[in-house]
């Protein structure tokens, strides 16, 4: 990502991720670690340190979805994504394994939001 504070604004303030660490590592570097509501994993927010790294933001997985976020309350998580300014690539859809929508964060990283299937 281009800036630590922009990452914190989106993930912590916008999506409600909890900040686990925000430590100065010197030389303008920080160790910024966040976890989604409910935990289960953590995400290191890393600032690109070179033009080559900056060019790779959002393409780390070769154009495929690189990250997956599970939400027990899919509708609430989807509303939070929209409110935070995430770019939805499609309409939410129903799959045999649950509900899903592909979205991008402001930095170009592709995610799947996954939730339980609807019953009934």
C-alpha positions, 0 to 999 in steps of 0.5 A: 500500500502507498501509506500506512495511515491510509491502510489503517483508515480503510481497514481499522476505521472503515471495516472495523479491523482491530489494530494488533500492532503499530510500531515504528521500525525506523527509517519511515517503516512501521509494523502495522498488524490488523485483524478482522472482527472475529479474528482468525487471521491477521493482515500486515499492512506493508508500505511499498518500499520501491517502484517495483513493489508499488507496481505489484500492489493488487497483483500479488496473486497474478490477478486472482483473488488473494484474500478471503474474509469470512463474515457470519453476518454477510449483509452487515459485512457487505454494508460495511464494505460499501460504507468504507468505499470498497469497490465491488466487482460483482453483485453478491451471489449464492453458491453451494458453499455460501454467499460470496462477493468479490471486492477490491480495497482502495489499493487494488487488492482483490478479496472474496467476502464469504458468508454462510448460505441462506437457508429456506 
